[in-house]
Each structure stands twice: as C-alpha cells, then as structure tokens.
Amino acid sequence: MAKKIKLAYSGSNFALLPPISDVVSLFGGPASTPAMIRMIARHRKLDKPPAGLDKKTLNKAFDTGVSSRVADKITDFMIDVNSDCKYLSIDELVRMLQENTAERGNGPVWLASIQGLKEGLQRSAPDKPLLRRTISFIEGRIEVEAHIFRVAQQADVPLYIKLLLDAVKNHTLINYSNAEKSLSILPMLRVDGECCWLLSSEEGETIEVFCLQFYLDFYFSLLVCIELDVIEDSFVASESCLASELYDGLLSEVFTKSIDNEKRKINQAFENLLDHWRESRSLSWSQIAEYIPDPEPMRSRIPCKRARSPEKIKETKNRRLHEWRNDTMPTDDQLERFINNLIPEKDGQFYHFVIAKLVLGWGRLLHRFLEKKTKYINHQDILNHFKCYSEYRIWMQSRLPFKQPE
C-alpha cells in the first residue's frame, strides 16, 4: 500500500502570537488551512477547481493523509497562486507543509502572511505607508517569539520564564506582578488526565487572570493598531470626518456599550455602530434598512416571470436588519454594498468597511472568551478585562504617536 502524505501544519497556542487561523476567523475568514485553500480557489474564479481541492480531499490531506500525487497537486496549486493571493503569501507555508511546526511557533506563517500583505499594499498604494503600526506590531511579535523559541530549545525552565517575563514587560500591557506570580506557579503543575496539584482559590484566580490577559493582549493590541492606522490613513486621504470620530473614541464607546448591555448579543457592538451611523444621519431604523442591498433573486431552473414587489423587498430588508442587530453576521458582500449605499465615496467607504469588520471581530472575540470554561473567574471578571481596550489605545498611541486631526 502506497504511503500517505499528511500536509501537517499545526501552529502552537502560544498567546504572544496566536495561530493565524484564530485571528483570520475572528474577522470572518476561514478558520483552517483547508478552508483557506478553498477560499483562495474561489477567489481565482476557476470554472473547475483542480483535483485535490474539493472539501473532502483537502480535509483528508490535513488529517489522515493523501497520496503523493494528490499532495503534489495541492502544493503545486498553492505555489501557482502565490502572486495573486490577497490573504497569504504561500512560499513559506508550502515549505513547512510536510513538517509539524508547532515547536517552532506561529511566526513563519505570520511572516509569510505579512509579506503577502505588504506586497499587496505596495501594489495598491505605492506612495502610502498603509497599516504601518499593524505591520510593525506583528513583525515585532514575530521577532520576540522567534527569540524565545530559539533560546528555549536549549534552556532550562528558569531561563524560559525569564524570557516570557521580559516579553511581558517590554511588549505587552499585562500586569507584570500577576505574570510573575503565575509563572512561578505554573512550572509546579503536572497534568496527566487530571491535575494532581491542588491550587488554592487565590493561586487559581491569579493564573486564570494572567492567561486571560495574555490571550487578550495580542487581540487588543492588534485591534488598536488597525484602528490607529485607519485614523492616520483616512486622515491622510482627506476623509477626516471618520478620522475625527475615531480619534474622539468612537470604537471605545461602541465596545463599552456592548459590554454593559445585559443581553450581550454577539452582534451587540455592530448594532451600536449601526445606531451611531443612524443617529449621526438623523435616520430611523426603517430608513437605515433602505440602504441594505436588494435581496438576490431566487435561483431556480424555472424562470420567474413576476418581479418582487417593493413591499416584499422592503419587508426582506427590514428582516435582514433585524438579523444583523441580533445574532446573524452580514456577509462581506452584504456589508460592503450596504456601506457603499450609506456612505458617500468621498467619506471613505473602504475605511468604514474596515471599522465595521473590526466591530464584528470584537463581537466574536467577546463571545469566544465568554464561552470558555473557567474555574476561578466568572463572566463579570472577563467583561471587566474587556473594558481595558481604551487603556490599550492610550498605550499604543503613546508608543507610536501621530498628529492629531485638525
């Protein structure tokens, strides 16, 4: 029987630089490598995707393995689309596909992704240093992770802890004292099915709070960097109305309201943003619904002779708005067309789209952590930590300042 080849990329859960799939999925992108490859194939608009790129085969390739012939077709396709891919520069990833990179961290895949992003931005806006904070932040985390993993391979536990504490002190907004206490306890834990070290409530709370802060630190820093980049880039592009709103704390206000709302729907922050757009334009909710794109005609082999009535279209739009204000995320196409209808082109439609994606990502992030099982901290503790976003904004702005819009 021919030997099967498993295309095995599995990143580490190192919170300093999480797996890229975790971050991409936060903004509505694919949550796995097979899903990412399928998305790339769809964007290529192929009449017939090459053999090996169907969902079942791709999942097998990254699970139980496939023949060398199929594996070669998948990697050949990824190399072929490298120059056209908007989401990921594949060169580094392809070289790692047949080896488990968990011990090397997530840096190599992030590095490939950032390189692809930089090349794409350079092509679209050669004279503008777009997303400079975001790119600088991620490249900095890649360097720190690489240093820790490189030294830790030949280091004992105390040195590894020192490396982590240095990273916490110099690259995060995590409480250093809490990190120090947690990292002094963690090496003593032994887990084999069940934890045989019984933590006191105080020790357990200390560790869970540190883990929460450690994981949130990357996401908060990333969201803030993107927000500040949008402020700077949109101001440079003369879309200063949006820049001024963001500079005055629009996102912090939207996020805080979503935390304080008792219902805490996954789309609560997005509803708050819609409400801001509605009030700033003196519109009612039914008037906002009018900007939602017309529903697509139903697909059927039998041609429809009757057009939808205006009443039916209005009813569908109102229903869709109701869904958006609850637990249904708009698709990228729906969101982009809605914003293009609502926002004049001169006011920066693209930047409004980016902000909307950030807000939707915030909702997913909040619910991702509220769904986690914790033993020593409760939901209110988690919500309190989510209120730290504004502190990250002040911190990041002091590290990478920009000129205040006039």
C-alpha positions in Angstrom: 0.0 0.0 0.0 1.4 3.4 -1.0 2.5 5.6 1.8 0.1 8.5 2.6 1.4 12.0 2.9 -0.1 14.3 5.6 0.1 18.0 4.9 0.6 18.8 8.6 0.7 22.4 9.6 -0.4 22.8 13.2 0.6 26.0 14.9 1.2 26.5 18.6 -1.2 28.0 21.2 1.4 30.5 22.3 -0.6 33.5 23.2 2.2 36.0 22.4 1.5 35.3 18.8 -1.7 33.1 18.3 -2.3 30.9 15.3 -3.1 33.0 12.3 -6.3 30.9 11.7 -7.6 32.1 15.1 -7.2 35.7 14.1 -8.4 35.4 10.5 -11.6 33.6 11.7 -12.2 36.5 14.1 -12.8 38.7 11.1 -14.9 36.2 9.3 -12.2 34.5 7.3 -11.5 30.7 7.1 -10.6 29.0 10.4 -8.4 26.3 9.0 -5.7 25.8 6.3 -8.0 23.6 4.1 -10.7 26.3 4.3 -8.2 28.9 3.4 -7.0 27.0 0.3 -10.7 26.6 -0.8 -11.2 30.3 -0.3 -8.2 31.0 -2.5 -9.6 28.7 -5.2 -12.9 30.5 -5.1 -11.2 33.9 -5.5 -9.4 32.6 -8.5 -12.9 32.0 -10.0 -11.9 28.7 -11.6 -14.5 27.0 -13.7 -13.4 23.7 -12.4 -11.0 23.6 -9.4 -8.0 21.3 -9.8 -8.2 17.8 -8.5 -7.5 17.6 -4.8 -9.1 21.0 -3.9 -12.5 19.7 -3.0 -13.5 19.9 0.7 -13.3 16.2 1.4 -9.9 15.7 -0.2 -8.4 18.8 1.5 -9.6 17.7 4.9 -8.1 14.3 4.4 -4.8 15.8 3.3 -4.5 17.7 6.6 -6.0 14.8 8.7 -5.2 11.2 7.7 -3.2 11.9 4.6 -3.4 11.5 0.8 -1.3 10.0 -1.9 1.9 11.8 -3.0 0.2 12.6 -6.4 -2.7 14.4 -4.7 -0.4 16.1 -2.2 1.8 17.4 -5.0 -1.3 18.8 -6.8 -2.3 20.7 -3.7 1.1 22.2 -3.1 1.6 23.0 -6.8 -1.7 24.9 -6.8 -0.6 26.9 -3.7 2.7 27.8 -5.3 0.9 28.8 -8.5 -1.5 31.2 -6.9 1.1 32.8 -4.6 1.5 36.0 -6.6 -2.3 36.5 -6.9 -3.3 35.6 -3.3 -4.7 38.5 -1.3 -4.7 36.8 2.0 -1.5 34.8 2.4 1.9 34.7 0.8 2.2 30.9 0.4 6.0 30.4 -0.2 6.9 29.9 3.5 3.8 27.8 4.2 4.4 25.4 1.3 7.9 24.7 2.6 6.5 23.8 6.0 3.5 21.7 4.9 5.2 18.4 5.4 6.5 19.0 8.8 4.9 19.9 12.1 5.8 23.4 13.0 4.2 23.6 16.5 7.6 23.5 18.1 8.7 26.5 16.0 5.7 28.6 16.9 3.4 30.6 14.6 6.0 33.1 13.4 6.8 31.5 10.0 3.2 31.5 8.8 2.6 35.1 10.2 5.8 36.2 8.4 4.5 34.8 5.1 1.2 36.4 5.6 2.6 39.8 6.5 4.9 39.7 3.5 2.0 39.0 1.2 0.0 41.9 2.8 2.9 44.3 2.4 3.3 43.3 -1.3 -0.4 43.8 -1.8 -0.5 47.2 -0.2 2.6 48.3 -2.2 0.8 47.4 -5.4 -2.4 49.1 -4.5 -0.9 52.3 -2.9 2.8 52.6 -3.7 3.1 56.1 -2.3 1.3 55.4 1.1 2.8 53.5 4.1 -0.6 51.9 4.9 -1.1 49.9 8.1 2.4 50.8 9.4 1.5 50.2 13.0 -0.3 46.9 12.4 2.6 45.6 10.3 5.2 46.8 12.8 3.3 45.3 15.7 3.1 41.8 14.1 6.7 41.9 12.9 7.8 42.8 16.4 5.8 39.8 17.9 7.3 37.5 15.3 10.8 38.6 16.3 10.1 38.1 20.1 8.5 34.7 19.5 11.4 33.6 17.3 13.9 34.7 20.0 12.0 32.9 22.8 11.7 29.6 20.8 15.3 29.7 19.7 16.7 30.2 23.1 14.1 28.0 24.9 15.2 24.9 22.8 18.4 24.8 24.8 17.3 26.5 28.0 16.1 25.3 31.4 12.7 26.4 32.9 14.0 29.4 34.9 15.5 31.0 31.7 12.4 30.3 29.7 10.3 32.0 32.4 12.7 35.0 32.3 12.3 35.2 28.6 8.5 35.3 29.0 8.6 37.9 31.7 10.9 40.1 29.5 8.4 39.8 26.7 5.5 40.7 29.1 7.4 43.7 30.4 8.6 45.1 27.1 5.9 44.2 24.6 2.6 43.9 26.5 0.3 45.8 28.8 -0.1 42.8 31.1 0.2 43.3 34.8 3.8 42.3 35.4 3.3 41.3 39.1 0.5 39.0 38.2 2.6 37.5 35.4 5.5 36.9 37.8 3.3 35.1 40.3 1.6 33.0 37.7 4.8 31.9 36.0 6.3 31.0 39.4 3.3 28.6 40.0 2.9 27.1 36.5 6.1 25.0 36.4 5.0 23.1 39.5 1.8 21.9 37.9 1.7 18.4 36.4 -1.3 17.4 34.3 -1.9 13.8 33.3 -5.6 13.4 32.7 -6.3 15.3 35.9 -4.4 18.0 37.7 -2.7 16.5 40.7 -1.7 19.8 42.1 -4.5 21.4 44.0 -4.4 25.1 43.6 -5.7 27.5 46.2 -8.5 29.7 45.0 -6.1 32.7 45.1 -3.5 30.8 43.0 -6.1 29.6 40.6 -7.5 33.1 40.1 -4.0 34.5 39.6 -3.2 32.0 36.9 -6.6 32.4 35.1 -6.4 36.2 35.1 -2.9 36.0 33.7 -3.9 33.6 31.0 -6.9 35.8 30.1 -4.7 38.9 30.0 -2.0 37.1 28.0 -4.5 36.0 25.3 -6.4 39.3 25.2 -3.2 41.3 24.9 -2.5 40.3 21.4 -6.0 40.9 20.1 -6.4 44.2 21.9 -3.1 45.4 20.6 -3.9 44.3 17.0 -7.4 45.9 17.1 -5.9 49.2 18.4 -3.1 49.2 15.8 -5.7 48.7 13.0 -7.9 51.5 14.5 -5.0 53.9 14.8 -3.8 53.1 11.2 -7.3 53.8 9.9 -7.3 57.1 11.7 -4.0 58.0 10.2 -4.6 56.6 6.7 -8.1 58.1 6.4 -6.9 61.5 7.6 -4.1 61.5 5.1 -6.7 60.5 2.4 -8.7 63.6 3.5 -11.6 61.5 4.9 -11.1 63.5 8.2 -14.7 63.1 9.4 -14.2 59.4 10.1 -10.7 60.1 11.5 -12.1 62.7 13.9 -14.9 60.3 15.1 -12.4 57.5 15.7 -9.9 59.9 17.3 -12.6 61.0 19.7 -13.1 57.4 20.8 -15.9 56.0 18.7 -14.7 52.4 18.9 -14.1 52.5 22.7 -17.7 53.8 23.1 -19.1 51.2 20.8 -17.2 48.4 22.6 -18.0 49.6 26.1 -21.7 49.7 25.3 -21.6 46.1 24.0 -20.1 45.0 27.3 -22.5 46.9 29.5 -25.6 45.7 27.6 -27.1 42.8 29.6 -28.3 40.9 26.5 -24.7 40.7 25.2 -25.7 39.5 21.7 -22.8 38.5 19.5 -23.7 41.4 17.2 -24.2 44.0 20.0 -21.2 46.1 19.1 -22.2 46.0 15.5 -25.7 47.2 16.4 -24.1 50.0 18.4 -22.1 51.0 15.3 -25.3 50.9 13.2 -27.0 53.0 15.8 -24.2 55.6 15.6 -24.5 55.8 11.8 -28.3 56.1 12.2 -28.2 58.9 14.7 -25.4 60.8 13.0 -27.6 60.9 9.9 -30.9 61.5 11.7 -32.4 58.3 10.3 -34.9 55.9 11.7 -34.2 52.1 11.8 -36.6 51.6 8.9 -34.7 54.3 6.9 -31.4 52.6 7.7 -32.9 49.3 6.3 -33.4 51.0 2.9 -29.6 51.1 2.4 -29.3 47.3 2.7 -28.8 45.9 -0.8 -31.8 44.5 -2.5 -32.2 40.7 -2.0 -30.7 38.5 -4.7 -33.3 36.8 -6.9 -34.1 33.3 -6.0 -32.2 30.7 -8.0 -34.5 28.3 -9.9 -34.5 26.3 -13.1 -37.9 27.8 -13.9 -37.7 31.4 -14.9 -39.6 33.8 -12.6 -42.0 36.0 -14.6 -43.0 38.2 -11.7 -40.6 40.7 -10.1 -40.7 41.1 -6.4 -43.0 43.8 -5.2 -41.5 46.9 -3.5 -43.4 45.8 -0.3 -41.7 42.4 -0.4 -38.3 43.9 -0.9 -38.8 46.4 2.0 -40.0 43.5 4.2 -36.9 41.5 3.4 -34.6 44.4 4.1 -36.2 45.1 7.5 -36.0 41.4 8.4 -32.3 41.4 7.4 -31.6 44.5 9.5 -33.3 42.7 12.4 -31.0 39.7 11.9 -27.9 42.0 11.8 -29.0 43.6 15.1 -29.1 40.2 16.7 -27.1 37.1 16.0 -26.6 37.0 12.2 -23.3 38.4 10.8 -23.6 40.1 7.5 -21.5 38.6 4.7 -18.6 40.7 3.4 -20.5 41.3 0.1 -23.7 42.5 2.0 -21.7 44.7 4.3 -19.6 46.3 1.5 -22.7 47.1 -0.6 -24.6 48.4 2.5 -21.7 50.8 3.3 -21.4 51.9 -0.3 -25.1 52.7 -0.3 -25.0 54.5 3.1 -21.6 56.3 3.0 -20.7 58.7 0.2 -17.5 57.7 -1.7 -15.7 60.9 -0.6 -16.2 60.0 3.0 -14.1 56.9 2.8 -16.2 53.8 2.2 -13.3 51.4 2.4 -12.3 52.7 5.9 -15.8 52.4 7.1 -15.8 48.8 5.9 -12.6 48.1 7.9 -14.1 49.6 11.0 -17.3 47.6 10.6 -15.1 44.4 10.3 -13.2 45.4 13.5 -16.5 45.8 15.3 -17.8 42.4 14.1 -14.5 40.9 15.2 -14.8 42.4 18.6 -18.2 40.7 19.0 -16.7 37.3 18.0 -13.8 37.8 20.4 -16.0 38.7 23.3 -18.2 35.6 22.8 -15.2 33.4 22.2 -14.0 34.2 25.7 -17.4 34.2 27.4 -17.9 30.6 26.1 -14.6 29.4 27.7 -14.9 27.3 30.8 -13.2 28.9 33.8 -12.9 27.6 37.3 -11.7 30.6 39.3 -13.0 33.6 37.5 -16.5 34.4 36.3 -18.1 36.2 33.3 -18.1 39.5 35.1 -14.3 39.2 35.6 -13.9 38.6 31.8 -16.1 41.5 31.0 -14.1 43.8 33.2 -10.9 42.9 31.4 -12.6 43.6 28.1 -13.1 47.2 29.3 -9.3 47.6 29.2 -9.5 48.3 25.4 -9.3 52.1 25.9 -6.1 51.6 28.0 -4.5 49.8 25.1 -5.4 52.6 22.8 -3.7 55.2 25.0 -0.7 52.9 25.5 -0.2 52.1 21.8 -0.8 55.7 20.8 2.0 56.8 23.2 4.3 54.2 21.6 3.5 55.1 18.0 2.1 58.7 18.1 0.5 60.6 15.2 -0.5 64.1 14.5 -4.0 64.9 15.8 -6.5 65.7 13.1 -7.2 69.4 13.0 
